[in-house]
Amino acid sequence: MRYRLDIGYDGTAFHGWAAQTGLRTVQGELETWLGRVLRLPEPPVLVCAGRTDAGVHARGQVAHVDLDLPGPDEVAGTLARRLRRALPDDVVVHRVTVAPEGFDARFSAIWRRYAYRLADRASDPLLRHTTTTIRGELDVERMAAAGTALLGLHDFVAFCQAREGATSIRHVQWLQVERLADGRVEVGIRADAFCHSMVRSVVGALVEVGTGRRDAAWLANLLDAPVRATEVPVLPARGLVLEEVGYPPDDQLAARAREARARRTLEEP
């Protein structure tokens, strides 16, 4: 039986999501405690919606795990209660539910939404682990206007760390830049998926525009780059939060998973 886990974590003390020998990771922590609280002979394997890098946080991470245990509804309730008591303070499982047929935390997702928070003026020191400080004042309207060039289906290779066999074609569905009530600047971005370091690079490029070091045309032209653009800064991980993951209706989950496994092209279906 497949179970869905809705997860949040402070990524400060983690070496990212993916399990790594000898390092503390979110996946490793959760799998260890899943095995312990269910008294399994071996820890089960979690699959998440989007692997986060070292230092990146999450409010709305989603994962699934397959367990061969009787009474799935009872297992879900027991697992939620026991994990709530057992897990360390920097990771929480909000909910455990029996997953609908065809659900895959990674491949069934139709979008992921991230937020990156910046400070260009004195800010609350209690927010330092989730905020990146920028030198120079940010022009929010200038950043928002430049960001419209990134909307739609594009090859984001200029913003991505290359991975062999992986595509950098992504569909950015929504991008917003706003100044929050506490004075910080928040960049929100939603896409069907993100390649490695894409969000931190996109925000880094927007900061270049927002501080006046680059113009909107420079950012738009990056979409024509054939390789990773070395002039695009990759901002620190601490400002980035995976806020939410979206899924289609239950009767479309399996079809979406099949579609997501296919190699992307720049032609819309």
Secondary structure as the mmCIF struct_conf table of DSSP 4:
data_model
#
loop_
_struct_conf.conf_type_id
_struct_conf.id
_struct_conf.beg_label_comp_id
_struct_conf.beg_label_asym_id
_struct_conf.beg_label_seq_id
_struct_conf.end_label_comp_id
_struct_conf.end_label_asym_id
_struct_conf.end_label_seq_id
STRN STRN1 ARG A 2 TYR A 9
HELX_RH_3T_P HELX_RH_3T_P1 GLY A 11 ALA A 13
BEND BEND1 PHE A 14 HIS A 15
BEND BEND2 TRP A 17 ALA A 18
TURN_TY1_P TURN_TY1_P1 THR A 21 GLY A 22
BEND BEND3 LEU A 23 LEU A 23
HELX_RH_AL_P HELX_RH_AL_P1 VAL A 26 VAL A 37
TURN_TY1_P TURN_TY1_P2 LEU A 38 ARG A 39
BEND BEND4 PRO A 41 GLU A 42
STRN STRN2 LEU A 46 CYS A 48
BEND BEND5 ALA A 49 GLY A 50
HELX_LH_PP_P HELX_LH_PP_P1 ARG A 51 ASP A 53
TURN_TY1_P TURN_TY1_P3 ALA A 54 GLY A 55
STRN STRN3 HIS A 57 ASP A 66
BEND BEND6 PRO A 70 PRO A 70
HELX_RH_AL_P HELX_RH_AL_P2 PRO A 72 ALA A 86
BEND BEND7 LEU A 87 LEU A 87
TURN_TY1_P TURN_TY1_P4 ASP A 89 ASP A 90
STRN STRN4 VAL A 91 VAL A 98
HELX_LH_PP_P HELX_LH_PP_P2 ALA A 99 PRO A 100
TURN_TY1_P TURN_TY1_P5 GLU A 101 GLY A 102
TURN_TY1_P TURN_TY1_P6 ALA A 105 SER A 108
STRN STRN5 TRP A 111 ALA A 119
BEND BEND8 ASP A 120 ARG A 121
HELX_RH_3T_P HELX_RH_3T_P2 PRO A 125 THR A 130
STRN STRN6 THR A 132 THR A 133
BEND BEND9 ARG A 135 GLY A 136
HELX_RH_AL_P HELX_RH_AL_P3 VAL A 140 GLY A 147
HELX_RH_3T_P HELX_RH_3T_P3 THR A 148 LEU A 150
STRN STRN7 GLY A 152 ASP A 155
HELX_RH_3T_P HELX_RH_3T_P4 VAL A 157 PHE A 159
BEND BEND10 CYS A 160 CYS A 160
TURN_TY1_P TURN_TY1_P7 GLU A 164 GLY A 165
STRN STRN8 ILE A 169 ARG A 179
TURN_TY1_P TURN_TY1_P8 ALA A 181 ASP A 182
BEND BEND11 GLY A 183 GLY A 183
STRN STRN9 VAL A 185 ALA A 191
BEND BEND12 ASP A 192 ASP A 192
TURN_TY1_P TURN_TY1_P9 HIS A 196 SER A 197
HELX_RH_AL_P HELX_RH_AL_P4 MET A 198 GLY A 210
TURN_TY1_P TURN_TY1_P10 THR A 211 GLY A 212
BEND BEND13 ARG A 213 ARG A 214
HELX_RH_AL_P HELX_RH_AL_P5 ALA A 216 ASN A 221
HELX_RH_3T_P HELX_RH_3T_P5 LEU A 222 ASP A 224
BEND BEND14 PRO A 226 VAL A 227
TURN_TY1_P TURN_TY1_P11 THR A 230 GLU A 231
BEND BEND15 VAL A 232 VAL A 232
HELX_RH_3T_P HELX_RH_3T_P6 ALA A 237 GLY A 239
STRN STRN10 LEU A 240 GLY A 246
HELX_RH_3T_P HELX_RH_3T_P7 ASP A 250 GLN A 252
HELX_RH_AL_P HELX_RH_AL_P6 LEU A 253 ARG A 261
BEND BEND16 ALA A 262 ALA A 262
HELX_LH_PP_P HELX_LH_PP_P3 ARG A 263 ARG A 264
BEND BEND17 LEU A 266 GLU A 267
#
